[in-house]
Amino acid sequence: MDIAVPHITDRAGAEAFLDDRIGQGVKPGLERITGLLDLLGNPQNDYPVILVAGTNGKTTVTRLIADILGAHGIRTGTFTSPHLHRVEERFSIDGTPLSAEAFTGAVSDIAWFVEEYERRSGTGVTYFEVTAAVAFSIFSTVALDVAIIEVGMGGRWDATNVTDPAVSVITGIALDHIEYLGTTHAAIAAEKAAIIGRDGVAVTGPLPPDAIEAVGARIDETRARWIRGGESFSVAEATRAIGGWFVDVNGIYADYDELHLPIHGRHQTTNLATAIAASEAFLDRALDVGALRDGIQATTQPGRLEIVHRNPLVVVDGSHNAEGIEGLAATLREEFPDGPWQLVVGLRGSRSAGELLAPLAGLTDHLWATAADDPSAVDPSEIAASGGSALGVDATVVESVPGAVADAIAAAGPDGAVVVAGSLYVAGEARAALIGSDLRPSGVHLRYEAEIVDTDDEWAESEDTWTDTGDAWAEADGDE
């Protein structure tokens, strides 16, 4: 029986193909992604991989590693999740998200294999599994030196845990997704440490004491080299600077002083040290200081403690768990003028607004409870009741994120301040309402005139011609 090839000719069709699998939800296990990648010829084995797990800071560390290595002339691809505005953001080559055309071609290339696997196995592939397969596939068509892959959730049963990583990174361990990963630091650490490959290299940021034993057990099992934050590398000193921090980092092979990190949040200095250590571990040498400075200076972290408006000041942060909110509260106290802040919050999943938002008590003047366009969004009335009580402030329900942001801005006045938090989906909608949905590519990577060619040589698409300057960039996208 002949199976029809899915006919995907434009971005809308490619996105619809992915969206059709949202209903599959979260299904831990590697059998589906392994089966699908087998049909695709196992593209994930075509290039070295740095695999990045952790409760918080994964995307930041992934982007920093890519920019640091890119500044060293290393050709990189990155896969991150979730996206803020468009799904193409999840896939970057040389610091630039895929164009709509490249994304459409990549989804079209694997669509038949997805449907054929589903037909043979009798089970549906999840949205995240398809996006991971797209990443592995598109990276195999480009002459990458390394792919930096962010783990979606956990590690052991995540769809990204199908590679043999050259370097495995765990940014840190905190309590989150306990319904899937366990209720203790030790249990969660064991799930995340499962990404550590046999005889590989493991880089870990600061870990809670009860997580160290679990990670150590995996190290013993795999005989991996363990590069530990606080021992093998550390933040020697961090001082506030305009728009970020000056940081001295003691690395694995060298010390790096007076690095300017142009993002807010003292906790980001630890993420920087972890990214430097991971980059050193991959290259197995000290970094070039000039290239390191260029890479760090070029990094952007959209939706993470990002200033998106002034007069009033508006900060957007995708903090969505207890550790993230604690980091947000510490940053507001340390780096920004005294409040009070108008707080816009939307949550997803089964999170308790009162418990989550408690660290922001004393900083906020009013809570604006809202919800993103997200089927897993928490009812804003629940956020208003629980969160308002925990913060000791009045709360107002506003159904849409742009509406909530507009109301908060009006209440703050030109001399006030607004912070948006709770989930990256909310951060994305707030960001789009204020500054649009474009993400500036990193200008530090080497640019190539490259052809992306599929493994069957059935099509070739001339990719964008990259420029070598920071802000003078052009992207043949034409999307939205």
Stockholm file with secondary structure:
# STOCKHOLM 1.0

chainA/1-480         MDIAVPHITDRAGAEAFLDDRIGQGVKPGLERITGLLDLLGNPQNDYPVILVAGTNGKTTVTRLIADILGAHGIRTGTFTSPHLHRVEERFSIDGTPLSAEAFTGAVSDIAWFVEEYERRSGTGVTYFEVTAAVAFSIFSTVALDVAIIEVGMGGRWDATNVTDPAVSVITGIALDHIEYLGTTHAAIAAEKAAIIGRDGVAVTGPLPPDAIEAVGARIDETRARWIRGGESFSVAEATRAIGGWFVDVNGIYADYDELHLPIHGRHQTTNLATAIAASEAFLDRALDVGALRDGIQATTQPGRLEIVHRNPLVVVDGSHNAEGIEGLAATLREEFPDGPWQLVVGLRGSRSAGELLAPLAGLTDHLWATAADDPSAVDPSEIAASGGSALGVDATVVESVPGAVADAIAAAGPDGAVVVAGSLYVAGEARAALIGSDLRPSGVHLRYEAEIVDTDDEWAESEDTWTDTGDAWAEADGDE
#=GR chainA/1-480 SS CCCCCCCCCSHHHHHHHHHTTGGGCCCCCSHHHHHHHHHTTCGGGSSCEEEEECSSCHHHHHHHHHHHHHHTTCCEEEECSSCSSCGGGGEEETTEECCHHHHHHHHHHHHHHHHHHHHHHSSCCCHHHHHHHHHHHHHHTTTCSEEEEECSSSSTTCTTTTSCCSEEEECCCCSCCHHHHCSSHHHHHHHHHTTCCTTCEEEECCCCHHHHHHHHHHHHHHTCEEEEBTTTBEEEEEEEETTEEEEEEECSSCEEEEEEECSCCTHHHHHHHHHHHHHHHHHTSCCCHHHHHHHHHHCCCTTSSEEEETTTEEEECCCCSHHHHHHHHHHHHHHSCCCCEEEEECCBTTCCHHHHHGGGTTTEEEEEECCCSCTTBCCHHHHHHHHHHHHTSCEEECSSHHHHHHHHHHHHCTTCEEEEESCHHHHHHHHHHHHCSCCCCCSSSCCCEEEEECTTCSCEEEEEECCSSSSCCCCCCCCC
#=GC SS_cons         CCCCCCCCCSHHHHHHHHHTTGGGCCCCCSHHHHHHHHHTTCGGGSSCEEEEECSSCHHHHHHHHHHHHHHTTCCEEEECSSCSSCGGGGEEETTEECCHHHHHHHHHHHHHHHHHHHHHHSSCCCHHHHHHHHHHHHHHTTTCSEEEEECSSSSTTCTTTTSCCSEEEECCCCSCCHHHHCSSHHHHHHHHHTTCCTTCEEEECCCCHHHHHHHHHHHHHHTCEEEEBTTTBEEEEEEEETTEEEEEEECSSCEEEEEEECSCCTHHHHHHHHHHHHHHHHHTSCCCHHHHHHHHHHCCCTTSSEEEETTTEEEECCCCSHHHHHHHHHHHHHHSCCCCEEEEECCBTTCCHHHHHGGGTTTEEEEEECCCSCTTBCCHHHHHHHHHHHHTSCEEECSSHHHHHHHHHHHHCTTCEEEEESCHHHHHHHHHHHHCSCCCCCSSSCCCEEEEECTTCSCEEEEEECCSSSSCCCCCCCCC
//
